[in-house]
Amino acid sequence: MMPMDINVVMPTLNSSRTLAEAVTKVKTHLKPKRIVVVDGGSKDGTQRIAKDLGCEVLVDASSLGSARMTGIKACDSELICFVDDDIYLSQGFREKMLGYLDDRTGAVQGIALLLESHARSRSLEYLKRRFAGREYLELKRNERGYTNATLVRRPLLVDLDISDMDAYEDLVIARHVIDKGFLWKVVPVYVDHDHRARANLFRSAWNYAGVWNLGRTGRLSMGETVTMFAKFAYSHPVEMVHALRRSDMEALKMHTKLLLGALVSPFFVRRHRRS
């Protein structure tokens, strides 16, 4: 019989603006047995909000990868669902996600859409073409899986070591599941991503340094690393063109900063943890 108990793992860091709604939507649309919040040392009341909402709160400030593993190891269900602290689940999320689960499937990944209307519309148009009548997309080993609203079989992850990772740990999680012979399905179950942070050159450089760190730690070949970096960095000039066409100067400034962050990211690699 298909396991029905689900534990949620939610890493947090200074998440007071979005956490209450994120947790409320989890309770309403996923109905998990437990919600395990793993906090990275918040200073804004995040832990108090989580406790007031009935979440189990653990603290792990070592790295994002370490926080995820702390949550995984604290869970006791066959299925866990990673939900980010700025993700709002949608009506019917539980039923839809479980509907894609079978014996060959190790993970079912929902799709997060930004609240900003232009970005959301473009994403939906792109996804319509990608799915084109298919029930799901099977993630390939050279593609990045995401863990912002993703159901995973917990036993597949308990032997994983991502404690040295501050970014792109989701890619390693997906590869780990695929390498064990299971499918990682990307499915047309949409959730809201309430990401309103201003573009920050330092943050962009830090995130792109995470790509280079995959190569430095041997998790990707250098060829794969360069290809992945180029693929992600290329998206910013494309978005800059879209912004110019609609005279959206804010979007143009944002993607300019993100592109500059990508270009200087090699100088930030040494700040990332290394195994």
C-alpha positions in Angstrom: 0.0 0.0 0.0 1.3 3.5 -0.9 2.6 5.3 2.2 0.5 8.3 3.0 2.3 9.9 6.0 4.4 12.8 4.8 6.9 14.9 6.8 7.9 18.3 5.6 11.5 19.6 5.7 11.7 23.4 5.5 15.0 25.2 5.8 14.7 28.8 7.0 16.8 31.9 7.5 15.3 35.2 8.5 12.0 34.2 7.0 9.5 36.1 9.1 7.9 37.9 6.1 6.8 34.7 4.4 7.0 31.9 6.9 3.5 32.1 8.4 1.8 31.9 5.0 4.1 29.2 3.8 3.4 27.0 6.8 -0.3 27.7 6.7 -0.5 26.7 3.0 1.5 23.5 3.9 -1.0 22.6 6.6 -4.0 23.3 4.3 -2.9 21.8 1.0 -0.4 19.0 2.1 -1.6 18.0 5.5 1.7 16.5 6.7 2.2 14.5 9.8 5.1 16.8 10.9 6.7 20.0 9.7 10.4 20.1 10.6 11.8 23.6 10.3 15.6 23.7 10.2 16.7 27.3 11.0 20.1 28.6 10.0 20.4 31.1 12.9 17.6 33.7 12.2 17.6 37.0 14.0 14.1 38.1 13.0 11.8 35.9 15.0 11.6 33.1 12.5 12.0 30.4 15.1 9.3 31.9 17.3 6.8 32.0 14.4 7.6 28.4 13.5 7.1 27.2 17.1 3.8 29.2 17.4 2.5 27.5 14.3 3.3 24.0 15.7 6.4 23.2 13.8 9.3 21.3 15.2 12.3 23.7 15.1 15.9 22.5 14.8 18.9 24.7 14.4 21.8 24.0 11.9 23.8 27.0 10.7 26.6 24.9 9.2 25.4 25.1 5.6 22.2 24.7 3.6 23.1 21.2 2.7 23.8 20.3 6.3 20.4 21.9 7.3 18.6 19.7 4.8 20.3 16.6 6.1 19.4 17.5 9.6 15.8 17.7 8.6 15.9 14.4 6.6 17.5 12.6 9.5 14.9 14.0 12.0 12.0 12.7 9.9 10.4 9.2 10.3 8.1 8.9 7.3 8.7 7.1 4.0 7.9 10.3 2.2 9.3 13.8 2.9 8.4 17.0 1.1 10.9 19.8 0.8 9.1 23.1 0.9 11.0 26.4 0.8 10.1 29.2 3.3 8.8 31.5 0.6 6.7 28.9 -1.3 2.9 28.9 -1.0 1.4 25.5 -1.9 -1.7 25.3 -4.1 -5.1 23.7 -3.8 -5.0 19.9 -4.2 -1.2 19.8 -3.9 -1.1 16.6 -1.9 -3.5 14.6 -4.1 -1.8 15.8 -7.3 1.7 15.0 -6.2 0.9 11.6 -4.8 -0.9 10.8 -8.1 2.5 10.8 -9.9 4.1 8.4 -7.4 4.7 4.8 -8.3 7.3 2.1 -7.5 9.8 3.5 -10.2 9.5 7.1 -8.9 11.9 8.5 -6.3 10.9 12.1 -6.4 8.1 14.3 -7.7 9.0 18.0 -8.3 6.4 20.7 -8.4 7.0 24.0 -10.3 7.4 27.3 -8.5 6.1 30.4 -10.4 7.1 33.9 -9.4 4.4 36.3 -8.4 5.6 39.0 -10.8 3.2 38.9 -13.7 5.6 39.2 -16.6 8.0 36.5 -15.4 5.0 34.3 -14.5 3.4 34.6 -18.0 6.7 33.8 -19.7 7.3 30.8 -17.5 3.8 29.5 -18.2 4.2 29.9 -21.9 7.6 28.1 -21.8 6.2 25.3 -19.6 3.2 24.8 -22.0 5.6 24.1 -24.8 7.8 21.8 -22.6 5.0 19.6 -21.5 3.1 19.6 -24.8 0.7 16.9 -23.8 3.1 14.9 -21.6 2.0 14.1 -18.0 5.5 14.8 -16.6 9.1 15.5 -17.6 11.7 13.0 -16.6 14.7 14.8 -15.2 18.0 13.9 -16.9 21.2 13.5 -14.9 22.8 16.6 -16.5 19.8 18.7 -15.5 19.2 20.5 -12.2 16.4 19.3 -10.0 14.8 21.7 -7.5 13.7 21.1 -3.9 11.4 24.1 -3.3 8.2 22.0 -3.5 9.3 18.4 -4.0 8.2 15.0 -2.7 11.0 12.5 -2.2 11.4 9.0 -0.8 13.4 9.6 2.4 15.3 6.3 2.4 17.0 7.3 -0.8 18.6 10.3 0.9 19.8 9.1 4.3 23.3 8.2 3.0 23.8 11.5 1.2 26.6 13.9 2.2 26.0 17.5 1.2 27.2 19.1 4.4 29.9 21.1 2.5 27.4 22.7 0.2 25.9 26.2 0.5 24.2 26.2 -2.9 23.1 23.8 -5.6 22.7 21.0 -3.1 19.4 20.3 -4.9 21.3 19.2 -8.0 23.3 16.7 -6.0 20.1 15.4 -4.3 18.4 14.9 -7.7 21.5 13.1 -9.1 21.6 10.9 -6.0 18.0 9.7 -6.6 18.6 9.2 -10.3 21.8 7.3 -9.7 19.9 4.9 -7.5 17.7 3.9 -10.5 14.6 6.0 -9.7 12.8 8.6 -11.7 12.8 12.2 -10.8 9.6 13.6 -12.3 9.0 17.3 -12.9 5.2 17.7 -13.0 2.7 20.5 -13.9 1.7 21.2 -10.3 2.2 24.9 -9.8 3.0 26.8 -6.5 3.6 30.4 -5.8 7.2 31.7 -5.2 7.1 34.9 -3.1 10.6 36.0 -3.9 10.8 39.7 -3.6 14.4 40.3 -2.6 16.1 43.0 -4.6 18.8 41.9 -7.0 22.1 41.9 -5.2 25.5 41.5 -7.0 27.0 39.8 -4.0 24.2 37.3 -3.7 24.3 36.6 -7.4 28.1 36.0 -7.2 27.7 33.7 -4.2 25.0 31.6 -6.0 27.0 31.3 -9.2 30.1 30.4 -7.1 28.0 27.4 -6.0 28.1 26.1 -9.6 31.9 26.4 -9.7 32.1 24.7 -6.4 30.4 21.6 -7.9 33.4 21.2 -10.2 35.9 22.0 -7.5 34.6 19.3 -5.2 34.3 16.7 -8.0 30.6 16.5 -8.1 30.6 17.7 -11.7 33.3 17.5 -14.4 34.7 20.8 -15.4 33.0 20.4 -18.8 29.6 20.0 -17.1 30.4 22.9 -14.8 31.2 25.3 -17.6 28.1 24.2 -19.5 25.9 24.7 -16.6 27.3 28.0 -15.7 26.9 29.2 -19.3 23.4 28.0 -19.5 22.3 29.8 -16.3 24.3 33.0 -17.1 22.9 33.2 -20.6 19.4 33.7 -19.2 20.2 37.2 -18.0 21.0 38.7 -21.4 17.8 37.1 -22.7 15.8 38.7 -19.9 17.5 42.0 -20.4 16.3 42.0 -24.0 12.8 41.2 -22.9 13.0 44.1 -20.4 14.1 46.5 -23.0 11.3 45.5 -25.3 8.7 46.4 -22.7 10.7 49.4 -21.3 11.0 47.7 -17.8 14.0 49.5 -16.4 13.8 47.7 -13.0 14.0 44.3 -14.6 16.9 45.6 -16.8 18.8 46.7 -13.7 18.1 43.5 -11.9 19.4 41.2 -14.6 22.4 43.5 -15.2 23.3 43.0 -11.6 22.7 39.2 -11.8 24.9 39.0 -14.9 27.7 41.0 -13.3 27.5 38.7 -10.3 27.9 35.7 -12.6 30.9 37.2 -14.2 32.7 37.9 -10.9 31.6 34.6 -9.3 34.9 32.8 -9.7 36.4 35.1 -7.1 33.8 33.9 -4.5 34.4 30.1 -4.9 36.9 29.9 -2.0 34.2 31.1 0.4 32.1 28.0 -0.3 32.6 24.9 1.8 34.7 22.1 0.5 34.7 18.4 1.4 
